[in-house]
Amino acid sequence: MARRLLEVAANSLASALAAQAGGADRVELCTGLELGGLTPSMAQIAQVRERLSIPLYVLIRPRAGDFLYNDDELDVMQHDIETCLSLGCDGVVFGVLDADARVDLARCKPLLSAAGGMGVTFHRAFDMARDLPRALEDVVALGAERVLTSGGAVSAITGADTIHQLIEQAAGRIVVMPGAGVRATNIAGLAQATGASEIHASAKGVLPSGMHWSNPALTDMASGEVRSDVDEVHALVAALHSPA
């Protein structure tokens, strides 16, 4: 089998640089990891693109919550994709469902078109679809190059059997990339169980806050920065590429 690739979800320039230094093959840039990821600012995208030498994909998600978007939200998504194209990003990551929890091909196609020559990953909106095998066929028909999935489960480890079935169904037509709950302690087993060629992880940790005082009534605002950890990325890469 060809060398497996590691994509790291990075929520800042520091996280993206840590992912690169740790040996990641690709970065998915976002913000709001605690919300499942949101679109970063144009300035942040530009800054990361300038400093990163590995491929950069950008999450296109205008808000937290479900993946049923109105026309205004879709317009924002299209403009964000056009911005990523203009800044020289390698790809974008998005997903749109209809009210019946099916892949909304009609609304996804203009977004794919806006991506131009960039790659497209259909994100974990896929896991909220009511019928994953049908959703996979829809994403293949859309023309995306990969789909990020936990197999419809709380983590890719729990959903490993389903992910394996999806990879078998895909038969090389699209990359099925496991993600969610992936750590250095389980990535090798996940790769073996699913047969995945690419795996997604956040490799995140919490830095201690540098504040000398914080309001004790607002403890949720007093924690340190969440960012990708270079040592965790190193550990993920080492485990992923270690001999069986």
Secondary structure in CASP SS format (residue, H / E / C, confidence):
PFRMAT SS
TARGET T0000
AUTHOR 0000-0000-0000
METHOD secondary structure of the structure
MODEL  1
M C 1.00
A C 1.00
R C 1.00
R C 1.00
L E 1.00
L E 1.00
E E 1.00
V E 1.00
A E 1.00
A E 1.00
N C 1.00
S C 1.00
L H 1.00
A H 1.00
S H 1.00
A H 1.00
L H 1.00
A H 1.00
A H 1.00
Q H 1.00
A H 1.00
G H 1.00
G C 1.00
A C 1.00
D C 1.00
R E 1.00
V E 1.00
E E 1.00
L E 1.00
C C 1.00
T E 1.00
G C 1.00
L H 1.00
E H 1.00
L H 1.00
G C 1.00
G C 1.00
L E 1.00
T C 1.00
P C 1.00
S C 1.00
M H 1.00
A H 1.00
Q H 1.00
I H 1.00
A H 1.00
Q H 1.00
V H 1.00
R H 1.00
E H 1.00
R H 1.00
L C 1.00
S C 1.00
I C 1.00
P C 1.00
L E 1.00
Y E 1.00
V E 1.00
L E 1.00
I C 1.00
R C 1.00
P C 1.00
R C 1.00
A C 1.00
G C 1.00
D C 1.00
F C 1.00
L C 1.00
Y C 1.00
N C 1.00
D H 1.00
D H 1.00
E H 1.00
L H 1.00
D H 1.00
V H 1.00
M H 1.00
Q H 1.00
H H 1.00
D H 1.00
I H 1.00
E H 1.00
T H 1.00
C H 1.00
L H 1.00
S H 1.00
L C 1.00
G C 1.00
C C 1.00
D C 1.00
G E 1.00
V E 1.00
V E 1.00
F E 1.00
G C 1.00
V C 1.00
L E 1.00
D C 1.00
A C 1.00
D C 1.00
A C 1.00
R C 1.00
V E 1.00
D C 1.00
L H 1.00
A H 1.00
R H 1.00
C H 1.00
K H 1.00
P H 1.00
L H 1.00
L H 1.00
S H 1.00
A H 1.00
A C 1.00
G C 1.00
G C 1.00
M C 1.00
G E 1.00
V E 1.00
T E 1.00
F E 1.00
H C 1.00
R H 1.00
A H 1.00
F H 1.00
D H 1.00
M H 1.00
A C 1.00
R C 1.00
D C 1.00
L H 1.00
P H 1.00
R H 1.00
A H 1.00
L H 1.00
E H 1.00
D H 1.00
V H 1.00
V H 1.00
A H 1.00
L H 1.00
G C 1.00
A C 1.00
E C 1.00
R E 1.00
V E 1.00
L E 1.00
T E 1.00
S C 1.00
G C 1.00
G C 1.00
A C 1.00
V C 1.00
S C 1.00
A C 1.00
I C 1.00
T C 1.00
G C 1.00
A H 1.00
D H 1.00
T H 1.00
I H 1.00
H H 1.00
Q H 1.00
L H 1.00
I H 1.00
E H 1.00
Q H 1.00
A H 1.00
A C 1.00
G C 1.00
R C 1.00
I C 1.00
V E 1.00
V E 1.00
M E 1.00
P E 1.00
G E 1.00
A C 1.00
G C 1.00
V C 1.00
R C 1.00
A C 1.00
T C 1.00
N C 1.00
I H 1.00
A H 1.00
G H 1.00
L H 1.00
A H 1.00
Q H 1.00
A H 1.00
T H 1.00
G C 1.00
A C 1.00
S C 1.00
E E 1.00
I E 1.00
H E 1.00
A E 1.00
S C 1.00
A C 1.00
K E 1.00
G E 1.00
V E 1.00
L C 1.00
P C 1.00
S C 1.00
G C 1.00
M C 1.00
H C 1.00
W C 1.00
S C 1.00
N C 1.00
P C 1.00
A C 1.00
L C 1.00
T H 1.00
D H 1.00
M H 1.00
A C 1.00
S C 1.00
G C 1.00
E C 1.00
V E 1.00
R E 1.00
S E 1.00
D C 1.00
V H 1.00
D H 1.00
E H 1.00
V H 1.00
H H 1.00
A H 1.00
L H 1.00
V H 1.00
A H 1.00
A H 1.00
L H 1.00
H H 1.00
S C 1.00
P C 1.00
A C 1.00
END
